[in-house]
Amino acid sequence: MEKHFEELIQQVKIALIDADNDHQLNNIKSSFLGKKSELMNMMKKLGSLSADERPRVGKQLNLTKQKMESLIQQRAHEIEKLKYDRTIQAESIDLTMPGLQPQIGGLHPLTQTQRKIEDIFITLGFDIVEGNEIEDEYHNFDALNTPPNHPARNEMDTFYIKRLQDDSNNRLLLRSQTSTVQVRIMENNQPPIKIISIGRCYRNDKPDRSHSPFFHQVEGLCVNDNTTFADLRDILSYFATMMFGNDIEWRFRPHFFPFTEPSAEFDIRCFSCKGAGCSICKQSGWLEIGGAGMVDPNVFDAVGIDSERFTGYAFGLGIDRITLLKYRLPDIRILFENDVRFLKQLC
């Protein structure tokens, strides 16, 4: 009987020699220690032995089982070390070889332009504020002195969402300008006020080289008791110089906005044709990047600011168009296409 136990142990040792993975090891364990193994069958037959033989055979069976388990466990440790050595060998690095240059990402041109704008106006003493992209019709139009019959309020120009559950005709919409932020700031703060707000805006425009239904805008507002149009001119002149360089050409062009009076468009000389006229500037030689003007007294009255005492200027600049000019891009739609070739050049 003892000789047979030794033979079982030898069989386990021989089987373990060729085992080099967990699957083979589990098969060996099942064959020699499983419910249908010879050792387990011998344990089941202990009850049929005499009272004198039972203790001796039982002891030999337990010792044999422990020896087998010890051999299998030892081989399991060896397999783990073998797997580790294989991994180290497969992932080894030759330190004498030149390293791999990592792929470094960058900021999108729109983000770069936005941060440059923030830096410029922070140095001029402006605070940065934020507002909601979903606004109501009152803050987007009514408080900005925009009459009910104004074309901008038409559903062909503005993305309306739903009508509010109240007695008014007020509706929710995707804001068409960041001017809504200045209204909310003036509702809750008295002058002096000097802020800019940067964010996304939405208008129902047909996409072309210089227009997009989704765009980014920076809104500026300065209200005090001695603010003049000359201050507005100097601020935007300084901004244009810092953003585009000393040789940039810009101009104010008389215009009309419901919420400013007097009002002006702020234009930059077309980078593509240098003023000769092309398809990008629609043969005008200039590219509009925003509107500006002195805050209309009606806006002050709507938000509870004394229009007899305080004056202020406001401006709204298109960040997308500024980016178009700064990076000499032929089409504003490039900014939203995520073309990796374009992004690698500018990011």
C-alpha positions in Angstrom: 0.0 0.0 0.0 2.8 2.4 1.0 4.5 1.7 -2.3 1.4 2.6 -4.2 1.2 6.0 -2.4 4.8 6.6 -3.5 3.9 5.8 -7.0 1.0 8.4 -6.9 3.4 11.0 -5.7 5.9 10.2 -8.5 3.1 10.5 -11.0 2.2 14.0 -9.7 5.9 15.0 -10.0 6.1 13.8 -13.6 2.9 15.5 -14.6 4.0 18.8 -13.0 7.2 18.9 -15.0 5.4 19.8 -18.2 2.9 22.1 -16.6 3.7 25.8 -17.4 0.3 27.5 -17.1 -2.6 27.7 -14.8 -4.9 25.7 -17.0 -2.6 22.7 -17.1 -2.0 23.0 -13.3 -5.8 22.9 -12.6 -6.1 19.8 -14.8 -3.4 18.0 -12.8 -5.0 19.0 -9.5 -8.4 17.7 -10.7 -6.9 14.4 -11.8 -5.0 13.6 -8.6 -7.1 15.4 -5.9 -10.5 15.8 -7.5 -13.7 13.9 -6.5 -13.1 11.2 -9.1 -9.4 10.8 -8.5 -7.8 7.6 -7.3 -6.8 9.1 -4.0 -10.4 10.2 -3.2 -11.7 6.7 -4.1 -9.3 5.2 -1.6 -10.5 7.6 1.0 -14.1 6.5 0.4 -13.1 2.8 1.0 -11.6 3.5 4.4 -14.8 2.4 6.0 -14.4 -1.1 4.6 -11.0 -1.7 6.2 -10.5 -3.4 9.6 -10.2 -1.4 12.7 -6.5 -2.1 12.8 -5.8 -1.1 9.2 -8.0 2.0 9.1 -5.8 4.4 11.2 -2.6 3.4 9.4 -4.0 3.7 5.9 -5.9 6.9 6.7 -2.7 8.5 8.0 -0.8 7.5 4.8 -3.7 8.9 2.6 -3.6 12.2 4.4 0.2 12.4 4.2 0.0 11.6 0.5 -2.7 14.2 -0.1 -0.6 16.9 1.8 2.5 16.0 -0.3 0.5 16.3 -3.5 -1.0 19.6 -2.5 2.5 20.9 -1.5 4.0 19.8 -4.9 1.1 21.5 -6.8 1.4 24.7 -4.7 5.2 24.8 -5.3 4.7 24.4 -9.0 2.1 27.2 -8.9 4.7 29.6 -7.4 7.1 28.6 -10.1 4.6 29.2 -12.8 3.8 32.7 -11.4 7.6 33.5 -11.4 7.8 32.1 -15.0 4.9 34.4 -16.1 6.5 37.4 -14.4 9.9 36.7 -16.1 8.1 36.4 -19.5 6.4 39.7 -18.9 9.6 41.4 -17.9 11.3 40.0 -21.0 8.5 41.0 -23.3 8.3 44.6 -21.9 12.0 45.1 -21.5 13.4 48.4 -22.8 16.8 48.9 -24.3 18.0 52.0 -22.5 20.6 52.6 -25.2 17.9 53.2 -27.8 16.6 56.7 -28.4 13.3 57.4 -26.6 9.9 57.8 -28.3 8.7 61.4 -28.5 5.3 61.6 -26.7 2.3 63.0 -28.6 1.6 66.3 -26.8 -1.9 67.9 -27.3 -2.7 71.6 -27.3 -5.5 74.1 -26.9 -8.0 74.6 -29.7 -7.5 77.9 -31.6 -10.8 79.2 -30.2 -9.7 78.5 -26.6 -6.3 80.1 -27.3 -8.1 83.2 -28.6 -10.5 83.3 -25.7 -7.7 83.1 -23.1 -5.9 85.9 -25.0 -9.0 88.1 -24.8 -9.4 87.4 -21.1 -5.8 88.4 -20.4 -6.1 91.6 -22.4 -9.3 92.8 -20.6 -8.1 91.6 -17.1 -5.1 94.0 -17.5 -7.6 96.8 -18.2 -9.5 96.1 -15.0 -12.4 94.2 -16.3 -13.9 91.3 -14.2 -15.0 88.1 -15.9 -18.5 86.9 -15.4 -20.7 84.1 -16.8 -24.3 83.6 -17.7 -26.9 81.1 -18.8 -27.0 79.8 -22.4 -30.7 79.2 -22.0 -32.3 82.5 -21.4 -35.8 84.0 -21.4 -37.1 86.4 -24.0 -37.2 89.3 -21.5 -33.5 89.3 -20.8 -32.5 88.5 -24.4 -34.7 91.2 -26.0 -37.1 93.2 -23.9 -34.6 94.5 -21.3 -32.2 95.3 -24.2 -34.7 97.7 -25.7 -35.6 95.4 -28.6 -39.2 96.0 -29.7 -41.6 93.1 -30.2 -41.6 93.6 -34.0 -37.8 93.5 -34.4 -36.6 91.0 -37.0 -34.1 89.5 -34.5 -37.0 88.2 -32.5 -38.4 86.3 -35.4 -38.4 82.5 -35.2 -36.4 82.5 -38.4 -33.5 84.2 -36.6 -33.7 82.9 -33.0 -33.9 79.4 -31.6 -36.9 79.3 -29.2 -37.4 76.4 -26.9 -40.8 76.7 -25.2 -43.2 79.2 -23.6 -43.0 79.7 -19.9 -45.9 78.6 -17.7 -47.1 82.1 -16.7 -49.5 84.8 -17.9 -46.8 86.6 -20.0 -45.7 85.9 -23.5 -42.1 85.3 -22.2 -40.4 82.3 -23.9 -37.2 80.3 -23.3 -34.6 80.4 -26.0 -31.0 79.8 -26.8 -29.4 83.2 -26.2 -28.5 85.0 -29.3 -26.0 87.3 -27.6 -24.0 87.5 -24.4 -25.6 90.9 -23.8 -28.1 89.0 -21.6 -25.3 88.7 -19.0 -24.9 92.5 -18.7 -28.6 92.8 -18.1 -28.5 90.4 -15.2 -25.4 92.0 -13.8 -27.0 95.5 -13.8 -30.2 94.1 -12.3 -28.3 93.0 -9.2 -25.4 95.6 -9.0 -25.1 99.3 -9.0 -22.3 101.2 -10.8 -19.4 101.3 -11.1 -19.5 98.1 -13.3 -16.7 96.9 -15.5 -17.2 93.3 -16.8 -16.7 91.0 -19.7 -18.7 87.8 -20.4 -17.4 85.1 -22.7 -19.7 82.3 -23.9 -21.6 80.5 -26.7 -24.4 82.1 -28.6 -26.9 80.7 -31.2 -28.6 82.3 -34.2 -30.5 80.8 -37.0 -27.8 81.7 -39.6 -27.0 79.8 -42.7 -23.3 78.6 -42.4 -20.9 80.3 -44.8 -17.2 81.4 -44.7 -17.9 84.0 -42.0 -21.2 82.9 -40.3 -22.3 80.0 -38.2 -25.5 79.2 -36.3 -23.3 78.4 -33.3 -20.6 80.9 -32.3 -18.6 82.4 -29.4 -18.9 86.0 -28.2 -17.3 88.3 -25.7 -19.5 91.0 -24.2 -18.1 94.0 -22.5 -19.8 96.5 -20.3 -18.5 99.6 -18.4 -20.9 101.8 -16.4 -19.8 104.8 -14.4 -20.7 108.5 -13.9 -18.1 109.7 -16.4 -17.9 107.1 -19.2 -17.7 108.4 -22.7 -17.6 107.2 -26.3 -13.9 108.1 -26.4 -13.3 105.6 -23.6 -15.0 102.9 -25.8 -12.8 103.9 -28.8 -9.6 103.7 -26.7 -10.5 100.3 -25.2 -11.2 98.7 -28.5 -8.2 100.3 -30.2 -6.0 98.9 -27.4 -7.7 95.5 -27.8 -7.1 95.4 -31.6 -3.4 96.3 -31.1 -2.8 93.7 -28.5 -4.7 91.0 -30.4 -3.4 91.6 -33.9 -0.3 93.8 -33.6 0.6 97.4 -34.1 0.1 97.3 -37.9 -3.6 96.3 -37.7 -6.1 98.6 -39.4 -9.5 99.0 -37.8 -12.5 101.3 -38.0 -15.7 102.3 -36.4 -18.7 102.3 -38.8 -22.0 104.0 -37.8 -24.7 101.5 -37.1 -27.9 100.9 -35.1 -28.5 98.6 -32.2 -31.6 98.8 -30.0 -29.6 98.7 -26.8 -26.9 101.3 -27.6 -27.1 104.9 -28.8 -24.9 106.0 -30.6 -23.9 102.7 -32.0 -21.1 101.5 -34.3 -19.7 98.4 -36.0 -16.1 97.5 -35.2 -14.3 96.3 -38.4 -10.8 94.9 -39.1 -9.1 95.2 -42.4 -9.5 91.9 -44.3 -6.4 89.8 -43.9 -6.9 88.0 -47.2 -7.2 90.8 -49.7 -5.7 93.6 -47.6 -8.7 95.8 -48.5 -8.9 95.1 -52.2 -12.1 93.0 -51.8 -12.6 89.3 -51.9 -15.2 86.6 -51.2 -14.3 86.4 -47.5 -15.0 90.1 -46.9 -17.8 90.2 -49.5 -15.8 92.6 -51.6 -15.8 95.3 -48.9 -12.2 95.0 -47.8 -13.3 94.8 -44.1 -14.4 92.1 -41.7 -16.9 92.9 -39.0 -15.9 91.5 -35.6 -18.6 93.1 -33.4 -20.8 95.9 -32.5 -20.4 98.6 -29.8 -21.9 101.8 -28.5 -23.1 103.8 -25.5 -25.7 102.0 -23.4 -29.2 103.3 -24.3 -30.9 105.1 -21.3 -33.9 102.8 -21.7 -31.7 99.8 -20.8 -30.6 101.6 -17.6 -34.2 102.3 -16.8 -35.3 98.7 -17.3 -32.6 97.5 -14.8 -33.0 100.2 -12.2 -29.9 102.3 -12.8 -30.2 106.1 -12.8 -29.8 107.1 -16.5 -29.5 110.8 -15.6 -26.4 110.1 -13.5 -24.6 107.2 -15.1 -23.4 106.5 -18.6 -21.8 103.4 -20.0 -20.5 101.6 -23.1 -21.0 98.1 -24.3 -19.4 96.0 -27.0 -19.9 92.5 -28.4 -17.1 90.8 -30.3 -17.2 87.6 -32.2 -14.4 85.3 -31.0 -14.8 83.0 -34.0 -14.1 85.9 -36.4 -11.3 87.2 -34.3 -9.8 83.7 -34.5 -10.4 83.7 -38.2 -8.3 86.9 -38.5 -5.6 86.0 -36.0 -4.8 82.7 -37.7 -5.5 83.8 -41.3 -8.1 81.2 -41.8 -10.1 81.2 -45.1 -13.3 79.7 -43.7 -14.8 79.9 -40.2 -16.3 76.4 -40.6 -12.8 74.9 -40.3 -13.0 75.7 -36.5 -15.8 73.2 -36.0 -14.7 70.3 -38.3 -12.0 68.8 -36.0 -9.7 68.2 -38.9 -6.6 66.7 -37.2 -4.3 68.2 -39.9 -5.6 71.7 -39.2 -5.4 71.2 -35.4 -1.8 69.9 -35.5 -0.7 73.1 -37.2 -2.3 75.6 -34.8 -2.7 73.7 -31.4 
